[in-house]
Amino acid sequence: MASYWNITQTDLEFKTNKGFVLAAFDNGTGTIDIAALTQMIADGETELQSWLVGELGGQVASWPTDISADPFYKAIAIEFAIAFTVERHPEQAKQAGLGTHESYYNRATARAERIIAGRQQATVATEVPRNQGGMTPNLDPTMYTSPPGSASNTGDF
């Protein structure tokens, strides 16, 4: 499974610590279960992608190319991956002195909201309002009607 933001085991170790990653993904022999680690990374990336679909719209393939290279989004995806890892092994996280699943998840979501808001800036080209500098007449046909229950306006005007 290809990683959209190229998150690695080392990224998780830098954000937490080596001991926690080993303890969380130990396959019973003192080595890391790569399949489980890869799945947690994929879950973290998918969580961010599912959030971005609502913000950016469209399919992942239609997003701007700079999204996958954006270090801010990569950091968010790492936070989501850590949140899911902590959820998987809260006892290991507590022993390592890490936060809770909710703390990592909420931090990732808040960061994503700030970053997406920063990306949505006004364009350089601005449109001049039609009515700038004077009156703009309404040349559209206008129909006058009486409100229900009132006298008709079909008489002399």
KOLFILUM-422975 format. One line per 2 residues: number of its first residue (from 1); for each residue x, z, y of C-alpha. Coordinates in steps of 0.1 Angstrom, whole numbers. Each point is the difference from the previous one (the first is absolute). Layout:
NUM) X:Z:Y  ...;
//
This chain:
1) 0:0:0  15:-11:33;
3) 2:26:27  -15:-12:34;
5) 22:23:21  29:1:-26;
7) -3:38:-4  24:14:-25;
9) 7:33:-18  27:7:26;
11) -26:-2:28  -21:27:-17;
13) 31:21:-6  10:-2:37;
15) -35:10:11  -2:29:-25;
17) 30:8:-22  16:-12:-32;
19) -11:30:-20  -36:-4:9;
21) 0:-37:-10  17:7:-33;
23) -24:29:-7  -31:-20:10;
25) 9:-30:-21  20:16:-29;
27) -9:-18:-32  9:31:-21;
29) 37:-9:-5  13:8:34;
31) -2:-36:13  -25:-16:23;
33) -30:-19:-15  5:-32:20;
35) -35:-13:-9  -17:31:15;
37) 23:-1:31  -8:-36:5;
39) -37:6:-3  1:28:26;
41) 19:-23:24  -26:-27:-7;
43) -28:24:6  15:11:33;
45) 4:-36:12  -35:-9:-12;
47) -15:29:19  16:-13:32;
49) -10:-36:-7  -36:11:-7;
51) 0:18:33  16:-30:19;
53) -26:-24:-15  -26:18:21;
55) 23:-1:31  16:-35:-3;
57) -27:-17:-21  5:-27:-25;
59) 21:-1:-31  35:14:-1;
61) 14:-35:-3  -16:-9:34;
63) 16:29:19  28:-5:25;
65) 33:-4:-17  15:29:19;
67) -23:26:-16  21:1:-32;
69) 32:4:20  -14:27:23;
71) 19:32:-5  -29:20:14;
73) -24:-13:-27  27:6:-26;
75) 2:36:10  -37:4:-2;
77) -1:-16:-35  27:25:-10;
79) -21:29:13  -30:-12:-20;
81) 22:-3:-31  13:35:5;
83) -36:12:5  -10:-14:-34;
85) 31:14:-16  -7:34:14;
87) -36:-3:-12  13:-9:-35;
89) 23:31:-1  -10:25:26;
91) 20:28:-18  32:-20:3;
93) -7:-7:37  -6:37:6;
95) 32:9:-18  19:-25:21;
97) -14:14:32  -20:-32:8;
99) -34:-3:17  -33:-6:-17;
101) -16:-33:-9  -23:3:30;
103) 29:6:24  18:-31:-11;
105) -32:-21:-2  -12:11:35;
107) 34:-6:16  1:-35:-15;
109) -35:-8:12  6:14:35;
111) 33:-20:3  -17:-32:-12;
113) -27:5:27  26:4:27;
115) 19:-31:-11  -29:-23:-3;
117) -13:11:34  34:-8:14;
119) 0:-35:-15  -33:-8:16;
121) 10:-7:35  -15:-23:26;
123) 13:-36:1  20:-12:29;
125) -26:-27:9  -30:15:18;
127) -33:-17:6  -13:0:36;
129) -36:12:2  -25:-27:10;
131) -13:20:29  33:8:17;
133) -1:-9:37  -37:-4:5;
135) -35:-3:-14  -5:-20:-33;
137) -35:-14:-2  -19:2:-32;
139) -11:-36:-6  -16:7:-34;
141) -38:-4:-4  -17:33:7;
143) -34:10:-14  -19:28:16;
145) -25:19:-22  -22:30:5;
147) 6:32:-19  -26:8:-27;
149) -31:16:14  6:-10:37;
151) -17:-25:22  8:-36:-7;
153) 25:-18:23  -17:-33:-4;
155) -18:2:34  13:-9:34;
157) 36:9:6;
//
